[in-house]
């Protein structure tokens, strides 16, 4: 039995984790980047790892700044 993927909960969870890891970054800015990543992935056939993939991509983007 699969559960429905909750986009908003995933965005909140990933944002909260990144805010704790990057306290010098604004929550609003991190949330925007996380939201873009999660929404880009939300139609994937397997949603179990979207939070991990989105977090890694945001961290990669932050390193490039």
Rosetta blueprint (number, residue, H / E / L):
1 X L
2 X L
3 X L
4 X L
5 X L
6 X L
7 X H
8 X H
9 X H
10 X H
11 X H
12 X H
13 X H
14 X H
15 X H
16 X H
17 X H
18 X H
19 X H
20 X H
21 X H
22 X L
23 X L
24 X L
25 X L
26 X L
27 X H
28 X H
29 X H
30 X H
31 X H
32 X H
33 X H
34 X H
35 X H
36 X H
37 X H
38 X H
39 X H
40 X H
41 X H
42 X L
43 X L
44 X L
45 X L
46 X L
47 X L
48 X L
49 X L
50 X H
51 X H
52 X H
53 X H
54 X H
55 X H
56 X H
57 X H
58 X H
59 X H
60 X H
61 X H
62 X H
63 X H
64 X H
65 X L
